[in-house]
């Protein structure tokens, strides 16, 4: 039984728990388990989990279906979740993840559920969406701004975007970084790798993640350590073929597909000489935080989000030629590269802390439950004409 100052908090719009997919799911698990440990009743709506358990790490888990089609999978599950939620005991607050889910926010607020919408990155810039998908995301952003009680951004650049485009405030709440101080290297042998003896990419194969540019740059470089590419493209066969062609004939480049074994992933992050990060349209990216927490130096695509997260520590590229030079510099000064990794880990420990992230979610849930809302000032917000 929930007593005293404890809250009932619903988390909606992700694949849920256990986390096995992306940043939203990791945030739900890391924040939800901490809030549950503090005595709150945390309800997580979940789809597609192999586990059918009704509780996980102290959280209540509600398993609901989704239409297994790319364009409507997330929306359909969120719709089922919203309907389930409004016919149950009203929670004190709901956190809805992904701006695409904004059409369901009014349904929750009609039930008098104070709702915060996590806006994520600039989803309408992702190449996997066609013109209709991009237009929908731009519309959903504005609709979410107008209908939510609070908006969550995960990076200063995202907060600046909503201030500039809509003149509305957001709750800037980071992600946390998992800190790895020691990871056994035995499993590297499965991939014929050795500690400090390879470069690493972990990414979905999508153009805005610039895997192709990294592979092309590496191929042009004189680097001697292998490039290990972890990832796949569930919706982009053409882009995958471009990456495969770029790697063809270069024995240094190893395309190993998706890796979902978290123990092996930890070993890959921890023992790489560099982590090579091409993501460009998100805010605070969880895979970058994972590399920082592992103490691995980073070669990153040169956008403000990545520079801010890294605090300028690392090598930055915008072209294959710049990526090639970064690989060569990292291998040419391995002591300096290891120092860069240590500085990245120190920043992760100081700035990206899951306990503090949970504090921020808890404090926001309390404010929402007490009636605080930006809806009054944001309900007529309009997007500025200027491009961002």
GUVOGU-678381 format. One record per residue (C-alpha): residue in three letters; y, z, x; residue number from 1. Coordinates in Angstrom, 1 decimal, decimal comma, padded with zeros to 4 digits. Layout:
GUVOGU-678381
+------+--------+--------+--------+------+
| resn |      v |      w |      u | resi |
+------+--------+--------+--------+------+
|  ALA |      Y |      Z |      X |  NUM |
...
+------+--------+--------+--------+------+
This chain:
GUVOGU-678381
+------+--------+--------+--------+------+
| resn |      v |      w |      u | resi |
+------+--------+--------+--------+------+
|  UNK |  000,0 |  000,0 |  000,0 |    1 |
|  UNK |  003,5 | -000,9 |  001,3 |    2 |
|  UNK |  005,8 |  002,1 |  001,3 |    3 |
|  UNK |  009,2 |  003,2 |  002,4 |    4 |
|  UNK |  011,3 |  000,5 |  004,1 |    5 |
|  UNK |  008,4 | -001,9 |  004,5 |    6 |
|  UNK |  008,9 | -005,4 |  003,1 |    7 |
|  UNK |  006,7 | -008,1 |  001,6 |    8 |
|  UNK |  007,4 | -011,3 |  003,6 |    9 |
|  UNK |  006,0 | -014,8 |  002,8 |   10 |
|  UNK |  005,7 | -017,5 |  005,5 |   11 |
|  UNK |  005,5 | -021,0 |  004,0 |   12 |
|  UNK |  005,4 | -024,6 |  005,1 |   13 |
|  UNK |  003,2 | -024,6 |  008,2 |   14 |
|  UNK | -000,5 | -025,1 |  009,0 |   15 |
|  UNK | -000,6 | -021,3 |  009,1 |   16 |
|  UNK | -002,9 | -019,1 |  011,1 |   17 |
|  UNK | -004,9 | -018,9 |  013,3 |   18 |
|  UNK | -002,3 | -020,9 |  015,4 |   19 |
|  UNK | -004,0 | -024,0 |  016,8 |   20 |
|  UNK | -001,5 | -026,7 |  016,5 |   21 |
|  UNK |  002,2 | -026,4 |  017,2 |   22 |
|  UNK |  005,4 | -024,4 |  017,6 |   23 |
|  UNK |  005,8 | -023,4 |  014,0 |   24 |
|  UNK |  002,2 | -022,1 |  013,8 |   25 |
|  UNK |  002,6 | -020,1 |  017,0 |   26 |
|  UNK |  005,9 | -018,6 |  015,7 |   27 |
|  UNK |  004,2 | -017,6 |  012,4 |   28 |
|  UNK |  001,3 | -015,9 |  014,3 |   29 |
|  UNK |  003,4 | -014,2 |  016,9 |   30 |
|  UNK |  006,1 | -013,0 |  014,5 |   31 |
|  UNK |  003,8 | -012,3 |  011,6 |   32 |
|  UNK |  001,4 | -010,1 |  013,6 |   33 |
|  UNK |  004,3 | -008,0 |  015,0 |   34 |
|  UNK |  005,8 | -007,6 |  011,5 |   35 |
|  UNK |  002,4 | -006,6 |  010,2 |   36 |
|  UNK |  002,0 | -004,0 |  013,0 |   37 |
|  UNK |  005,3 | -002,5 |  011,9 |   38 |
|  UNK |  003,9 | -001,9 |  008,4 |   39 |
|  UNK |  005,2 | -005,0 |  006,6 |   40 |
|  UNK |  003,1 | -007,0 |  004,1 |   41 |
|  UNK |  003,1 | -010,5 |  005,7 |   42 |
|  UNK |  001,6 | -013,3 |  003,6 |   43 |
|  UNK |  000,9 | -016,6 |  005,4 |   44 |
|  UNK |  000,1 | -019,8 |  003,5 |   45 |
|  UNK | -002,4 | -021,8 |  005,4 |   46 |
|  UNK | -004,1 | -025,2 |  005,3 |   47 |
|  UNK | -006,9 | -026,8 |  007,1 |   48 |
|  UNK | -008,1 | -023,7 |  008,9 |   49 |
|  UNK | -011,8 | -023,5 |  009,9 |   50 |
|  UNK | -011,7 | -019,8 |  009,2 |   51 |
|  UNK | -011,6 | -018,8 |  005,5 |   52 |
|  UNK | -010,9 | -015,2 |  006,2 |   53 |
|  UNK | -008,3 | -013,6 |  003,9 |   54 |
|  UNK | -006,8 | -011,5 |  006,7 |   55 |
|  UNK | -005,9 | -012,3 |  010,3 |   56 |
|  UNK | -004,2 | -009,9 |  012,8 |   57 |
|  UNK | -003,0 | -007,7 |  009,9 |   58 |
|  UNK | -001,5 | -010,6 |  007,9 |   59 |
|  UNK | -002,8 | -011,7 |  004,5 |   60 |
|  UNK | -003,8 | -015,3 |  004,5 |   61 |
|  UNK | -003,7 | -017,6 |  001,5 |   62 |
|  UNK | -005,7 | -020,8 |  001,9 |   63 |
|  UNK | -004,5 | -023,7 | -000,2 |   64 |
|  UNK | -005,2 | -027,5 |  000,0 |   65 |
|  UNK | -003,0 | -030,4 |  001,0 |   66 |
|  UNK | -003,1 | -034,1 |  000,4 |   67 |
|  UNK | -004,5 | -035,6 |  003,7 |   68 |
|  UNK | -001,9 | -038,4 |  004,0 |   69 |
|  UNK |  000,7 | -038,2 |  006,8 |   70 |
|  UNK |  003,7 | -038,8 |  004,5 |   71 |
|  UNK |  002,8 | -036,1 |  002,0 |   72 |
|  UNK |  000,5 | -033,6 |  003,7 |   73 |
|  UNK |  003,1 | -031,0 |  004,6 |   74 |
|  UNK |  005,0 | -031,4 |  001,3 |   75 |
|  UNK |  002,0 | -031,2 | -000,9 |   76 |
|  UNK |  000,8 | -028,0 |  000,8 |   77 |
|  UNK |  004,2 | -026,5 |  000,6 |   78 |
|  UNK |  004,4 | -027,4 | -003,1 |   79 |
|  UNK |  001,1 | -025,7 | -003,8 |   80 |
|  UNK |  002,2 | -022,7 | -001,8 |   81 |
|  UNK |  005,5 | -022,4 | -003,7 |   82 |
|  UNK |  003,7 | -022,5 | -007,1 |   83 |
|  UNK |  001,2 | -019,9 | -005,9 |   84 |
|  UNK |  004,0 | -017,7 | -004,6 |   85 |
|  UNK |  006,2 | -017,7 | -007,8 |   86 |
|  UNK |  003,3 | -016,6 | -010,0 |   87 |
|  UNK |  002,5 | -013,6 | -007,8 |   88 |
|  UNK |  004,3 | -010,4 | -007,0 |   89 |
|  UNK |  007,7 | -011,4 | -005,8 |   90 |
|  UNK |  008,2 | -010,9 | -002,0 |   91 |
|  UNK |  011,3 | -009,4 | -000,6 |   92 |
|  UNK |  012,0 | -012,5 |  001,5 |   93 |
|  UNK |  010,4 | -015,9 |  002,3 |   94 |
|  UNK |  010,6 | -017,9 |  005,5 |   95 |
|  UNK |  010,1 | -021,6 |  004,9 |   96 |
|  UNK |  009,5 | -023,7 |  008,0 |   97 |
|  UNK |  010,6 | -027,4 |  008,4 |   98 |
|  UNK |  013,7 | -028,9 |  006,8 |   99 |
|  UNK |  011,4 | -031,4 |  005,0 |  100 |
|  UNK |  010,3 | -028,6 |  002,7 |  101 |
|  UNK |  013,8 | -028,0 |  001,4 |  102 |
|  UNK |  013,0 | -029,4 | -002,1 |  103 |
|  UNK |  010,9 | -026,3 | -002,8 |  104 |
|  UNK |  013,6 | -023,8 | -001,8 |  105 |
|  UNK |  015,3 | -023,8 | -005,3 |  106 |
|  UNK |  012,0 | -023,1 | -006,9 |  107 |
|  UNK |  011,7 | -019,9 | -004,8 |  108 |
|  UNK |  015,3 | -018,9 | -005,4 |  109 |
|  UNK |  014,7 | -019,5 | -009,2 |  110 |
|  UNK |  012,1 | -016,8 | -008,9 |  111 |
|  UNK |  014,8 | -014,7 | -007,2 |  112 |
|  UNK |  013,0 | -014,9 | -003,8 |  113 |
|  UNK |  015,6 | -014,8 | -001,0 |  114 |
|  UNK |  014,7 | -017,7 |  001,2 |  115 |
|  UNK |  015,5 | -018,7 |  004,8 |  116 |
|  UNK |  014,8 | -022,3 |  005,9 |  117 |
|  UNK |  013,9 | -022,9 |  009,5 |  118 |
|  UNK |  015,5 | -026,3 |  010,3 |  119 |
|  UNK |  013,5 | -027,2 |  013,5 |  120 |
|  UNK |  014,8 | -030,0 |  015,6 |  121 |
|  UNK |  016,4 | -033,4 |  014,7 |  122 |
|  UNK |  013,4 | -034,7 |  013,0 |  123 |
|  UNK |  015,1 | -037,8 |  011,6 |  124 |
|  UNK |  015,3 | -039,1 |  015,2 |  125 |
|  UNK |  011,5 | -039,1 |  015,6 |  126 |
|  UNK |  010,1 | -042,7 |  016,0 |  127 |
|  UNK |  007,0 | -041,9 |  014,0 |  128 |
|  UNK |  009,1 | -042,0 |  010,8 |  129 |
|  UNK |  010,1 | -045,3 |  009,4 |  130 |
|  UNK |  013,4 | -046,0 |  007,7 |  131 |
|  UNK |  012,4 | -044,2 |  004,5 |  132 |
|  UNK |  011,1 | -041,2 |  006,4 |  133 |
|  UNK |  014,3 | -040,9 |  008,5 |  134 |
|  UNK |  016,4 | -041,2 |  005,4 |  135 |
|  UNK |  014,4 | -038,5 |  003,7 |  136 |
|  UNK |  014,8 | -036,1 |  006,6 |  137 |
|  UNK |  018,5 | -036,6 |  006,7 |  138 |
|  UNK |  018,7 | -036,0 |  003,0 |  139 |
|  UNK |  016,4 | -032,9 |  003,2 |  140 |
|  UNK |  018,7 | -031,4 |  005,9 |  141 |
|  UNK |  021,7 | -031,5 |  003,6 |  142 |
|  UNK |  019,7 | -030,3 |  000,6 |  143 |
|  UNK |  018,4 | -027,4 |  002,6 |  144 |
|  UNK |  021,8 | -026,4 |  003,8 |  145 |
|  UNK |  023,0 | -026,4 |  000,2 |  146 |
|  UNK |  020,2 | -024,5 | -001,4 |  147 |
|  UNK |  019,0 | -021,9 |  001,2 |  148 |
|  UNK |  020,1 | -018,3 |  001,6 |  149 |
|  UNK |  019,9 | -018,6 |  005,4 |  150 |
|  UNK |  019,3 | -021,3 |  007,9 |  151 |
|  UNK |  017,4 | -020,7 |  011,1 |  152 |
|  UNK |  018,0 | -022,7 |  014,3 |  153 |
|  UNK |  015,9 | -022,2 |  017,5 |  154 |
|  UNK |  018,4 | -023,3 |  020,1 |  155 |
|  UNK |  022,2 | -023,3 |  020,7 |  156 |
|  UNK |  022,2 | -027,1 |  020,4 |  157 |
|  UNK |  020,7 | -027,0 |  017,0 |  158 |
|  UNK |  023,1 | -024,4 |  015,8 |  159 |
|  UNK |  026,0 | -026,5 |  017,1 |  160 |
|  UNK |  024,6 | -029,5 |  015,2 |  161 |
|  UNK |  024,7 | -027,7 |  011,8 |  162 |
|  UNK |  028,1 | -026,3 |  012,6 |  163 |
|  UNK |  029,4 | -029,7 |  013,5 |  164 |
|  UNK |  027,7 | -031,7 |  010,7 |  165 |
|  UNK |  028,0 | -029,2 |  007,8 |  166 |
|  UNK |  030,3 | -026,4 |  008,9 |  167 |
|  UNK |  027,8 | -023,8 |  008,1 |  168 |
|  UNK |  026,5 | -020,9 |  010,2 |  169 |
|  UNK |  022,8 | -020,6 |  011,2 |  170 |
|  UNK |  020,7 | -017,7 |  012,4 |  171 |
|  UNK |  019,9 | -018,6 |  016,0 |  172 |
|  UNK |  016,4 | -017,3 |  016,6 |  173 |
|  UNK |  014,5 | -018,5 |  019,7 |  174 |
|  UNK |  010,8 | -018,8 |  020,2 |  175 |
|  UNK |  009,0 | -016,5 |  022,7 |  176 |
|  UNK |  007,2 | -017,5 |  025,9 |  177 |
|  UNK |  003,7 | -016,3 |  026,7 |  178 |
|  UNK |  003,9 | -014,8 |  030,2 |  179 |
|  UNK |  000,9 | -015,5 |  032,4 |  180 |
|  UNK |  000,7 | -013,4 |  035,6 |  181 |
|  UNK | -002,8 | -014,3 |  036,6 |  182 |
|  UNK | -005,2 | -016,9 |  035,4 |  183 |
|  UNK | -008,6 | -017,7 |  036,9 |  184 |
|  UNK | -009,0 | -021,1 |  038,4 |  185 |
|  UNK | -012,7 | -021,5 |  037,9 |  186 |
|  UNK | -012,3 | -023,9 |  034,9 |  187 |
|  UNK | -010,3 | -026,4 |  036,8 |  188 |
|  UNK | -013,5 | -027,5 |  038,4 |  189 |
|  UNK | -014,5 | -029,0 |  035,0 |  190 |
|  UNK | -011,8 | -031,5 |  035,6 |  191 |
|  UNK | -012,2 | -031,8 |  039,4 |  192 |
|  UNK | -008,8 | -030,1 |  040,0 |  193 |
|  UNK | -007,6 | -027,5 |  042,4 |  194 |
|  UNK | -004,8 | -024,9 |  042,1 |  195 |
|  UNK | -001,4 | -026,3 |  042,9 |  196 |
|  UNK | -003,0 | -029,7 |  043,3 |  197 |
|  UNK | -001,9 | -031,7 |  040,3 |  198 |
|  UNK |  001,0 | -032,5 |  038,0 |  199 |
|  UNK |  000,7 | -031,9 |  034,2 |  200 |
|  UNK |  001,9 | -033,5 |  031,0 |  201 |
|  UNK |  001,0 | -031,9 |  027,6 |  202 |
|  UNK |  002,5 | -033,8 |  024,7 |  203 |
|  UNK |  001,8 | -035,8 |  021,6 |  204 |
|  UNK |  002,0 | -039,5 |  022,4 |  205 |
|  UNK |  005,3 | -040,3 |  020,7 |  206 |
|  UNK |  008,2 | -042,3 |  022,2 |  207 |
|  UNK |  010,7 | -039,4 |  021,9 |  208 |
|  UNK |  008,4 | -037,4 |  024,1 |  209 |
|  UNK |  008,7 | -040,0 |  026,9 |  210 |
|  UNK |  005,1 | -039,8 |  028,1 |  211 |
|  UNK |  005,3 | -043,5 |  028,9 |  212 |
|  UNK |  008,4 | -043,1 |  031,1 |  213 |
|  UNK |  006,8 | -040,2 |  033,0 |  214 |
|  UNK |  003,6 | -042,2 |  033,6 |  215 |
|  UNK |  005,5 | -045,3 |  034,7 |  216 |
|  UNK |  007,7 | -043,2 |  037,0 |  217 |
|  UNK |  004,7 | -041,4 |  038,5 |  218 |
|  UNK |  003,0 | -044,7 |  039,1 |  219 |
|  UNK |  006,1 | -046,0 |  041,0 |  220 |
|  UNK |  006,2 | -042,9 |  043,2 |  221 |
|  UNK |  004,5 | -042,1 |  046,4 |  222 |
|  UNK |  003,1 | -038,8 |  045,0 |  223 |
|  UNK | -000,4 | -038,0 |  046,2 |  224 |
|  UNK | -001,4 | -035,3 |  043,8 |  225 |
|  UNK | -003,0 | -036,5 |  040,5 |  226 |
|  UNK | -001,1 | -036,7 |  037,2 |  227 |
|  UNK | -003,1 | -035,0 |  034,4 |  228 |
|  UNK | -002,0 | -036,2 |  031,0 |  229 |
|  UNK | -003,1 | -034,0 |  028,1 |  230 |
|  UNK | -002,5 | -035,4 |  024,6 |  231 |
|  UNK | -003,1 | -038,0 |  022,0 |  232 |
|  UNK | -001,3 | -039,8 |  019,2 |  233 |
|  UNK | -002,7 | -039,3 |  015,7 |  234 |
|  UNK | -000,3 | -041,8 |  014,2 |  235 |
|  UNK |  000,7 | -044,1 |  017,0 |  236 |
|  UNK | -002,0 | -046,4 |  018,4 |  237 |
|  UNK |  000,5 | -048,9 |  019,8 |  238 |
|  UNK |  002,3 | -046,3 |  021,9 |  239 |
|  UNK | -001,1 | -044,9 |  023,1 |  240 |
|  UNK | -002,0 | -048,4 |  024,3 |  241 |
|  UNK |  001,2 | -048,8 |  026,2 |  242 |
|  UNK |  000,5 | -045,5 |  028,1 |  243 |
|  UNK | -003,0 | -046,6 |  028,8 |  244 |
|  UNK | -001,8 | -050,0 |  030,2 |  245 |
|  UNK |  000,8 | -048,2 |  032,3 |  246 |
|  UNK | -002,0 | -046,0 |  033,8 |  247 |
|  UNK | -004,6 | -048,8 |  034,2 |  248 |
|  UNK | -005,8 | -049,2 |  037,8 |  249 |
|  UNK | -004,1 | -046,1 |  039,2 |  250 |
|  UNK | -006,8 | -043,7 |  040,0 |  251 |
|  UNK | -004,2 | -040,9 |  040,5 |  252 |
|  UNK | -003,5 | -040,9 |  036,7 |  253 |
|  UNK | -006,0 | -039,1 |  034,5 |  254 |
|  UNK | -005,7 | -039,4 |  030,7 |  255 |
|  UNK | -007,9 | -036,7 |  029,4 |  256 |
|  UNK | -007,0 | -036,6 |  025,7 |  257 |
|  UNK | -006,4 | -033,6 |  023,6 |  258 |
|  UNK | -007,4 | -030,1 |  024,9 |  259 |
|  UNK | -007,7 | -027,4 |  022,3 |  260 |
|  UNK | -009,4 | -024,8 |  024,4 |  261 |
|  UNK | -006,6 | -022,3 |  025,0 |  262 |
|  UNK | -008,3 | -020,8 |  028,0 |  263 |
|  UNK | -008,5 | -024,2 |  029,7 |  264 |
|  UNK | -004,9 | -025,0 |  028,7 |  265 |
|  UNK | -003,7 | -021,7 |  030,2 |  266 |
|  UNK | -005,5 | -022,6 |  033,5 |  267 |
|  UNK | -003,9 | -026,1 |  033,5 |  268 |
|  UNK | -000,4 | -024,7 |  032,9 |  269 |
|  UNK | -000,7 | -021,9 |  035,4 |  270 |
|  UNK | -002,2 | -023,8 |  038,3 |  271 |
|  UNK | -000,1 | -027,1 |  038,1 |  272 |
|  UNK |  002,4 | -027,9 |  040,8 |  273 |
|  UNK |  004,7 | -029,2 |  038,1 |  274 |
|  UNK |  004,9 | -029,4 |  034,4 |  275 |
|  UNK |  006,4 | -032,8 |  033,2 |  276 |
|  UNK |  008,3 | -032,5 |  030,0 |  277 |
|  UNK |  009,6 | -035,5 |  028,2 |  278 |
|  UNK |  010,5 | -034,0 |  024,8 |  279 |
|  UNK |  014,0 | -035,0 |  023,7 |  280 |
|  UNK |  014,7 | -034,3 |  020,0 |  281 |
|  UNK |  013,6 | -030,7 |  019,5 |  282 |
|  UNK |  015,4 | -027,5 |  020,2 |  283 |
|  UNK |  013,5 | -024,8 |  022,1 |  284 |
|  UNK |  010,2 | -026,5 |  022,8 |  285 |
|  UNK |  007,0 | -024,2 |  022,9 |  286 |
|  UNK |  005,2 | -026,3 |  025,4 |  287 |
|  UNK |  008,2 | -026,0 |  027,8 |  288 |
|  UNK |  008,2 | -022,2 |  027,2 |  289 |
|  UNK |  004,5 | -022,1 |  028,0 |  290 |
|  UNK |  005,0 | -023,7 |  031,3 |  291 |
|  UNK |  007,9 | -021,4 |  032,1 |  292 |
|  UNK |  005,9 | -018,4 |  031,2 |  293 |
|  UNK |  003,1 | -019,6 |  033,5 |  294 |
|  UNK |  005,6 | -019,8 |  036,4 |  295 |
|  UNK |  005,3 | -023,6 |  036,8 |  296 |
|  UNK |  008,2 | -025,7 |  038,0 |  297 |
|  UNK |  009,4 | -028,4 |  035,5 |  298 |
|  UNK |  010,4 | -032,0 |  035,7 |  299 |
|  UNK |  012,2 | -032,5 |  032,3 |  300 |
|  UNK |  013,8 | -035,3 |  030,4 |  301 |
|  UNK |  017,6 | -034,9 |  030,7 |  302 |
|  UNK |  018,9 | -033,7 |  027,3 |  303 |
|  UNK |  021,1 | -030,6 |  026,6 |  304 |
|  UNK |  018,2 | -028,8 |  024,9 |  305 |
|  UNK |  016,0 | -028,9 |  028,0 |  306 |
|  UNK |  018,8 | -028,1 |  030,4 |  307 |
|  UNK |  019,8 | -025,0 |  028,3 |  308 |
|  UNK |  016,3 | -023,7 |  028,0 |  309 |
|  UNK |  015,7 | -024,1 |  031,8 |  310 |
|  UNK |  019,2 | -022,9 |  032,6 |  311 |
|  UNK |  019,4 | -026,0 |  034,9 |  312 |
|  UNK |  016,4 | -024,9 |  036,9 |  313 |
|  UNK |  014,1 | -027,9 |  037,7 |  314 |
|  UNK |  014,4 | -031,6 |  038,1 |  315 |
|  UNK |  015,8 | -033,8 |  035,4 |  316 |
|  UNK |  015,2 | -037,5 |  034,7 |  317 |
|  UNK |  016,4 | -040,2 |  032,2 |  318 |
|  UNK |  014,5 | -043,2 |  033,7 |  319 |
|  UNK |  011,2 | -043,9 |  035,3 |  320 |
|  UNK |  012,9 | -044,3 |  038,7 |  321 |
|  UNK |  014,4 | -040,8 |  038,4 |  322 |
|  UNK |  011,0 | -039,4 |  037,4 |  323 |
|  UNK |  009,5 | -041,0 |  040,4 |  324 |
|  UNK |  012,1 | -039,4 |  042,7 |  325 |
|  UNK |  011,5 | -036,0 |  041,1 |  326 |
|  UNK |  007,7 | -036,2 |  041,7 |  327 |
|  UNK |  008,4 | -037,0 |  045,4 |  328 |
|  UNK |  010,9 | -034,2 |  045,8 |  329 |
|  UNK |  008,5 | -031,7 |  044,2 |  330 |
|  UNK |  005,7 | -032,7 |  046,5 |  331 |
|  UNK |  008,0 | -032,9 |  049,5 |  332 |
|  UNK |  009,1 | -029,3 |  049,2 |  333 |
|  UNK |  006,2 | -027,4 |  047,7 |  334 |
|  UNK |  007,6 | -024,0 |  048,7 |  335 |
|  UNK |  010,8 | -024,8 |  046,9 |  336 |
|  UNK |  008,8 | -026,1 |  043,9 |  337 |
|  UNK |  007,0 | -022,8 |  043,7 |  338 |
|  UNK |  010,3 | -020,9 |  043,9 |  339 |
|  UNK |  011,6 | -023,0 |  041,0 |  340 |
|  UNK |  008,5 | -022,0 |  039,0 |  341 |
|  UNK |  009,2 | -018,3 |  039,7 |  342 |
|  UNK |  012,8 | -018,6 |  038,6 |  343 |
|  UNK |  011,6 | -020,3 |  035,4 |  344 |
|  UNK |  009,2 | -017,4 |  034,7 |  345 |
|  UNK |  011,9 | -014,8 |  035,3 |  346 |
|  UNK |  014,1 | -016,6 |  032,8 |  347 |
|  UNK |  011,3 | -016,7 |  030,3 |  348 |
|  UNK |  010,7 | -013,0 |  030,7 |  349 |
|  UNK |  014,4 | -012,2 |  030,2 |  350 |
|  UNK |  015,4 | -014,5 |  027,4 |  351 |
|  UNK |  012,3 | -015,7 |  025,4 |  352 |
|  UNK |  010,6 | -012,5 |  024,3 |  353 |
|  UNK |  008,4 | -012,5 |  021,2 |  354 |
|  UNK |  009,2 | -008,8 |  020,4 |  355 |
|  UNK |  012,9 | -009,7 |  020,2 |  356 |
|  UNK |  012,1 | -012,8 |  018,1 |  357 |
|  UNK |  010,2 | -010,5 |  015,7 |  358 |
|  UNK |  013,2 | -008,1 |  015,7 |  359 |
|  UNK |  015,5 | -010,9 |  014,6 |  360 |
|  UNK |  013,1 | -012,1 |  011,8 |  361 |
|  UNK |  012,7 | -008,5 |  010,6 |  362 |
|  UNK |  016,5 | -007,9 |  010,6 |  363 |
|  UNK |  017,1 | -011,2 |  008,7 |  364 |
|  UNK |  014,4 | -010,4 |  006,1 |  365 |
|  UNK |  016,2 | -007,0 |  005,5 |  366 |
|  UNK |  019,6 | -008,7 |  005,1 |  367 |
|  UNK |  018,1 | -011,3 |  002,7 |  368 |
|  UNK |  016,4 | -008,6 |  000,6 |  369 |
|  UNK |  019,6 | -006,7 |  000,3 |  370 |
|  UNK |  021,4 | -009,8 | -001,1 |  371 |
|  UNK |  023,1 | -011,4 |  001,8 |  372 |
|  UNK |  023,2 | -015,2 |  001,5 |  373 |
|  UNK |  025,2 | -018,2 |  002,8 |  374 |
|  UNK |  024,6 | -020,1 | -000,4 |  375 |
|  UNK |  028,0 | -019,3 | -001,8 |  376 |
|  UNK |  029,8 | -021,1 |  001,1 |  377 |
|  UNK |  027,1 | -023,7 |  001,8 |  378 |
|  UNK |  026,2 | -025,0 | -001,7 |  379 |
|  UNK |  028,8 | -027,8 | -001,6 |  380 |
|  UNK |  028,4 | -028,7 |  002,1 |  381 |
|  UNK |  028,4 | -032,4 |  003,0 |  382 |
|  UNK |  027,4 | -034,1 |  006,1 |  383 |
|  UNK |  030,2 | -035,4 |  008,3 |  384 |
|  UNK |  030,5 | -039,1 |  008,7 |  385 |
|  UNK |  030,5 | -039,0 |  012,5 |  386 |
|  UNK |  027,3 | -039,6 |  014,3 |  387 |
|  UNK |  025,8 | -036,7 |  016,3 |  388 |
+------+--------+--------+--------+------+
